[in-house]
Amino acid sequence: DIQMTQSPSSLSASVGDRVTITCQASHHSSNYLNWYQQKPGKAPKLLIYDASNLETGVPSRFSGSGYGTDFTFTISSLQPEDIATYYCQQYENLPLTFGGGTKVEIK
Amino acid sequence: QLQLQESGPGLVKPSETLSLSCSVSGGSITTGTYFWGWIRQPPGKGLEWIGSMYYRGYTYYNPSLKSRVTISVDTSKNQLSLKVTSVTAADTAVYYCARGPVVRDGAPGFFQDWGQGTLVTVSS
C-alpha cells in the first residue's frame, strides 16, 4: 500500500493568511493525488484532483501542486469558512489511501 | 442534482454482519462511467477506502477488508449495498457511499459526490 503522510497534523492561522499543507507519498504517485475538505459532522468534499485541478465550484483561493512523492495544498487567503480538516488521497495504486488529515483552525 | 443517502442499522452486535444501503437519486447508477464506493471513518480518525464497484460488475476491495466485505449494486432499486461480516468494535465508524469517475486503467480514482454518512456502532 502507498502510505500518505500529511504535515502538519494541525495548524492555526489568522484570517487572510496563506496556509500550506504537504502530503508525502511512500511511493511514486505521478499526479494521482487528490485533496478533500471535511467540516465537522459533514462528508468530505473534493477540492483538488490530479494534484492541481480545481473541482468545479471550488473557490480559486484553493490550489494544489506536486508530482511523484511530494505534494502541496495551499489556501492563498484563509477565510473563516475554511475551518476544516483536509485530507490528501492517492490513486496511483489500489488500495486507495488517504493521509492522516490536517486540522486547520483560526488563530 | 445527484443525491446519495445511506441507511441501515445504527447498532450491530460483535460477530454479526453489518448491512448498509445507499439510495441514489437524481441520476441512474448505470449512467456513464462512474465507480460507486464505500469509505468509512472511525470516530475522531481518518478516512479508509473500503471498496468500489462499477455497475457492470467490476469490483475492487481494500485487501485489509476484502475477506469480510461485499459490495453490490441493485440496478432496479438504483441502490448500492455494503456487507461486512464478523464485525468487531474496530468496525465502528461513519460509513459513506460515494461516486467518482472511472479513471486510468478503468479503476476508481477520486470521489466527487458523497452521501451524508451513517454511524454504525458495533457493541453488544
Interface residues (C-beta under 8 A of the other chain):
Chain A: D1 Y32 N34 Y36 K42 A43 P44 K45 L46 Y49 E55 Y87 Q89 Y91 L94 P95 L96 T97 F98 G99 G100 G101
Chain B: I39 G46 L47 E48 W49 S52 Y60 Y61 N62 P63 S64 Y96 A98 V103 R104 A107 P108 G109 F110 F111 Q112 W114 G115 Q116 G117
